[in-house]
Amino acid sequence: MSTIVSKKEKKIPVINMEWCKGCGICAEFCPKGALAVDEMEKAQLVYPEKCNSCGMCELRCPDLAIELR
């Protein structure tokens, strides 16, 4: 018997701080403004409620430091 999932599971960006170089590309491409570069020059999900799980940050990160989970 298969289970039908009626609602899309929301995924959020998980940032690997060791790989992030703080270029800000993810924040620039985020259509909702959910990401920003912090004072340590690392990307942060500052407004998780704004994230729409579009995956633009994961797609555009040149260092593969972001993964939607």
Secondary structure, DSSP 8 states (H G I E B T S, - for coil): ------S-----EEE-TTT-----HHHHH-TT--EEE-TTS-EEE--TTT-----HHHHH-TT--EEE-
